[in-house]
Amino acid sequence: MSHRDDLLGMLSSQKPDRIPFIFMGFHDEATTCKLAPADCRDENTYYIPPETSSPGRFSAEPRTDDSRERAVRM
């Protein structure tokens, strides 16, 4: 099975053969906003921040249920 199959199976409560890992992301915020649908991103979406952005971009709060759903849709 592929890593994608392992991840989708795990999300369906199946035990994967290995720890699922899917590397995905965008180079910068502008690309993220252009390519990722708005319902798939939030304050915890990873991208390489520009030098001018604040180092504390990610939320310090635990992910909400909505945030987790957005991550799964991504």
N, C-alpha and C positions, 0 to 999 in steps of 0.2 A: 504494500500500500504506500501511497505517497504521504508526505507530511500533511498535505491538505486533507486527504482522506482521514488520517489519524485525528486531526483537529476537529473535523466535522463529526466524526464518530464520537469523540470525547464529549462534544457539545450535545450529542444525542444520548449521553449516559452509557456509552460503550467504553470498555477498557482498551486503551491504545496499546499497540505493540511496542511503542517507544514514546518518549516524551515529545509531544507535538511542538514543532517550531516552524513558524513562518515569518521570514524577514520581509517586512514591508514598511514603506514609509515614503516620505517625500523630502526633497532637498530643502525646501524652504516654505514659509507660510503662504506666500503668494501662490505657489504651485499647489499646495495642499488645498487652498480655497478654490482654485480653478478646477482641479481634477476630482476632488472628493466631494460627494454630495453633502449638503449641509446636515442631513440627518445621520451622517457617519462620523462626524468630528465634533469635538468639544475642547474644553481647556486642557484635557489630558492627551490629546492627539500629538504624537511625536513628529517633529521635523527639526532640522538643523536651524536654530534661530540665527537671525542676522546679528552682526556684532553690536548693533545699536539696541537690541532688545534686552529686556530685563532678564537676569539669570534665574529669577524665580517664576518662570512662565507656567509651570505645572501647578495645579491646585494642591494645597497642603492638606486638604480634606480627603477623607476616603471617597472612593468612587461611589456615585449614586447608582441606583438601578438603571436610570436612564443613560448614564454615562457608560455602564457596562453594555447595554443594548447597542449603543452607538459603536462601541469598540467591536462588537460581534458583527454588526453590519459592515464595518470597514473591512 
